[in-house]
Amino acid sequence: MEVFFNFASYRFIVMKKLLMLCSLLCMLQVASAQVDGTYSNSIAIRGYSMVQLPKVMEQSGSGSYINVPLSGAMIKFNDNQISFRLSGNYFSKHVDFQDAQRTIGKVTDYSFKLGFEKNFNYSVVQPYFLMDLGYRSNTFSGRINNDIVADSHKDGFTLAPGFGIKINVVKQLTFFAEGNAEFFYFMNKDETLNTTSNISNVAKYWKSQFLINPVSVGLQFQFGGTD
């Protein structure tokens, strides 16, 4: 009986090692897709993002954080460890916050960016550095303290360096998560109408703001062989 249990235990250990070996071979096979340049192009979809909004009107602090689903997509052109990326992002979100004044309304935001990302290694788990440069437009329409109708438009230049990590699930599918610090330099136009006194005001000026976008996660699909 003891011999039987010893044999069973030995068999279990061998099977465990074989499974580990098979897993390692699968991981190496996935990584080889990145090493040998099997895929020259990728399409990425942002499934969820946490972003920091530019300040609304006279909002104090550094701006509100909001959660945004399915906010954008990217096309990537892969060249060894460097990928050039063209991205577009859009979201429309209701906001309601209490600052010095109560502000309620809708924020609409879109951007187009061109940039690159540099992988630090060739492996299943790939950390990378990114840099995006482009155009961003941010619009707020709503009310302040119920008696002021407000519209604010911000259009300008954006520069966003950051870091991310990719996990190559299978050859054609990669999970990614990234975050960035964004410099936004824009022309700001604020229009207000006091519905009580019927007094309107328009202010236009150039302004800049640093924004922290903590995380954006999504899926990346590889295609287009280089052979």
ZIKA-V160339 format. One record per residue. RES is the residue in one letter. PHI is phi in degrees with one decimal (999 if undefined). BURIAL is # if it has 16 or more other C-alpha atoms within 10 Angstrom, else .. Layout:
res->RES phi->PHI burial->BURIAL
res->RES phi->PHI burial->BURIAL
//
This chain:
res->M phi->999 burial->.
res->E phi->-64.0 burial->.
res->V phi->-63.3 burial->.
res->F phi->-62.0 burial->.
res->F phi->-67.3 burial->.
res->N phi->-62.6 burial->.
res->F phi->-64.0 burial->.
res->A phi->-64.2 burial->.
res->S phi->-64.4 burial->.
res->Y phi->-62.9 burial->.
res->R phi->-63.3 burial->.
res->F phi->-62.6 burial->.
res->I phi->-63.3 burial->.
res->V phi->-63.1 burial->.
res->M phi->-62.2 burial->.
res->K phi->-63.7 burial->.
res->K phi->-67.9 burial->.
res->L phi->-65.0 burial->.
res->L phi->-64.0 burial->.
res->M phi->-62.8 burial->.
res->L phi->-65.0 burial->.
res->C phi->-63.1 burial->.
res->S phi->-62.0 burial->.
res->L phi->-64.0 burial->.
res->L phi->-64.5 burial->.
res->C phi->-63.9 burial->.
res->M phi->-64.6 burial->#
res->L phi->-66.1 burial->.
res->Q phi->-66.2 burial->#
res->V phi->-62.8 burial->#
res->A phi->-62.9 burial->#
res->S phi->-63.0 burial->#
res->A phi->-62.8 burial->#
res->Q phi->-83.9 burial->#
res->V phi->-71.5 burial->#
res->D phi->-91.1 burial->.
res->G phi->65.6 burial->#
res->T phi->-59.6 burial->#
res->Y phi->-115.1 burial->#
res->S phi->-96.7 burial->#
res->N phi->-136.6 burial->#
res->S phi->-145.2 burial->#
res->I phi->-122.4 burial->#
res->A phi->-120.7 burial->#
res->I phi->-121.3 burial->#
res->R phi->-82.7 burial->#
res->G phi->-83.6 burial->.
res->Y phi->-153.1 burial->#
res->S phi->-141.2 burial->#
res->M phi->-109.3 burial->#
res->V phi->-127.4 burial->#
res->Q phi->-100.4 burial->#
res->L phi->-80.3 burial->#
res->P phi->-60.0 burial->#
res->K phi->-58.6 burial->#
res->V phi->-97.7 burial->#
res->M phi->52.2 burial->#
res->E phi->-96.6 burial->.
res->Q phi->-59.6 burial->#
res->S phi->-86.5 burial->.
res->G phi->76.2 burial->.
res->S phi->-109.7 burial->.
res->G phi->110.5 burial->#
res->S phi->-86.6 burial->#
res->Y phi->-102.0 burial->.
res->I phi->-133.3 burial->.
res->N phi->-101.5 burial->.
res->V phi->-130.1 burial->#
res->P phi->-89.4 burial->.
res->L phi->44.0 burial->#
res->S phi->-97.8 burial->#
res->G phi->-179.5 burial->#
res->A phi->-147.2 burial->#
res->M phi->-136.9 burial->#
res->I phi->-115.7 burial->#
res->K phi->-120.0 burial->#
res->F phi->-114.2 burial->#
res->N phi->-88.9 burial->#
res->D phi->-139.2 burial->.
res->N phi->57.3 burial->#
res->Q phi->-87.7 burial->.
res->I phi->-112.6 burial->#
res->S phi->-122.8 burial->#
res->F phi->-88.7 burial->#
res->R phi->-127.5 burial->#
res->L phi->-118.6 burial->#
res->S phi->-128.2 burial->#
res->G phi->-134.7 burial->#
res->N phi->-133.7 burial->#
res->Y phi->-151.8 burial->#
res->F phi->-156.0 burial->.
res->S phi->-132.8 burial->.
res->K phi->-141.1 burial->.
res->H phi->-77.5 burial->.
res->V phi->-125.1 burial->.
res->D phi->-151.7 burial->.
res->F phi->-141.8 burial->.
res->Q phi->-106.0 burial->.
res->D phi->-116.6 burial->.
res->A phi->-62.3 burial->.
res->Q phi->-135.2 burial->.
res->R phi->-80.7 burial->.
res->T phi->-121.8 burial->#
res->I phi->-132.3 burial->#
res->G phi->171.2 burial->#
res->K phi->-125.7 burial->#
res->V phi->-106.7 burial->#
res->T phi->-118.7 burial->.
res->D phi->-139.9 burial->#
res->Y phi->-145.8 burial->#
res->S phi->-152.4 burial->#
res->F phi->-130.6 burial->#
res->K phi->-135.6 burial->#
res->L phi->-122.5 burial->#
res->G phi->-164.7 burial->#
res->F phi->-149.2 burial->#
res->E phi->-135.1 burial->#
res->K phi->-119.7 burial->#
res->N phi->-71.9 burial->#
res->F phi->-89.5 burial->.
res->N phi->-158.9 burial->.
res->Y phi->-111.3 burial->#
res->S phi->-158.7 burial->#
res->V phi->-64.3 burial->#
res->V phi->-103.8 burial->#
res->Q phi->-121.8 burial->#
res->P phi->-74.8 burial->#
res->Y phi->-151.1 burial->#
res->F phi->-103.3 burial->#
res->L phi->-134.6 burial->#
res->M phi->-148.0 burial->#
res->D phi->-122.6 burial->#
res->L phi->-137.1 burial->#
res->G phi->178.0 burial->#
res->Y phi->-114.5 burial->#
res->R phi->-136.4 burial->#
res->S phi->-128.5 burial->#
res->N phi->-133.6 burial->#
res->T phi->-129.4 burial->#
res->F phi->-119.8 burial->#
res->S phi->-132.9 burial->#
res->G phi->178.1 burial->#
res->R phi->-132.9 burial->#
res->I phi->-120.7 burial->#
res->N phi->54.0 burial->.
res->N phi->68.4 burial->.
res->D phi->-104.4 burial->.
res->I phi->-120.9 burial->#
res->V phi->-86.7 burial->#
res->A phi->-129.6 burial->#
res->D phi->-134.2 burial->#
res->S phi->-133.0 burial->#
res->H phi->-123.9 burial->#
res->K phi->-127.1 burial->#
res->D phi->-133.1 burial->#
res->G phi->-179.7 burial->#
res->F phi->-95.3 burial->#
res->T phi->-132.1 burial->#
res->L phi->-130.9 burial->#
res->A phi->-136.7 burial->#
res->P phi->-85.0 burial->#
res->G phi->-171.7 burial->#
res->F phi->-133.1 burial->#
res->G phi->-152.8 burial->#
res->I phi->-143.8 burial->#
res->K phi->-118.3 burial->#
res->I phi->-121.6 burial->#
res->N phi->-82.2 burial->#
res->V phi->-67.7 burial->.
res->V phi->-137.5 burial->#
res->K phi->-56.3 burial->#
res->Q phi->-91.3 burial->.
res->L phi->-132.3 burial->#
res->T phi->-131.6 burial->#
res->F phi->-93.3 burial->#
res->F phi->-134.2 burial->#
res->A phi->-141.5 burial->#
res->E phi->-149.0 burial->#
res->G phi->-143.3 burial->#
res->N phi->-150.9 burial->#
res->A phi->-109.7 burial->#
res->E phi->-113.4 burial->#
res->F phi->-99.0 burial->#
res->F phi->-118.7 burial->#
res->Y phi->-113.4 burial->#
res->F phi->-146.1 burial->#
res->M phi->-88.0 burial->.
res->N phi->-107.2 burial->#
res->K phi->-127.3 burial->#
res->D phi->-111.0 burial->#
res->E phi->-125.3 burial->#
res->T phi->-131.7 burial->#
res->L phi->-136.9 burial->#
res->N phi->-82.8 burial->#
res->T phi->-72.2 burial->.
res->T phi->-81.7 burial->.
res->S phi->-96.2 burial->.
res->N phi->60.4 burial->.
res->I phi->-101.5 burial->.
res->S phi->-110.1 burial->.
res->N phi->-147.6 burial->.
res->V phi->-130.2 burial->.
res->A phi->-129.1 burial->.
res->K phi->-133.0 burial->.
res->Y phi->-164.2 burial->.
res->W phi->-89.7 burial->.
res->K phi->-152.8 burial->.
res->S phi->-133.2 burial->.
res->Q phi->-154.7 burial->.
res->F phi->-93.1 burial->#
res->L phi->-122.8 burial->#
res->I phi->-110.5 burial->#
res->N phi->-106.8 burial->#
res->P phi->-63.1 burial->#
res->V phi->-156.2 burial->#
res->S phi->-142.1 burial->#
res->V phi->-124.5 burial->#
res->G phi->-176.5 burial->#
res->L phi->-121.6 burial->#
res->Q phi->-122.9 burial->#
res->F phi->-111.9 burial->#
res->Q phi->-92.8 burial->#
res->F phi->-158.3 burial->.
res->G phi->79.2 burial->.
res->G phi->-71.5 burial->.
res->T phi->-91.8 burial->.
res->D phi->-72.3 burial->.
//
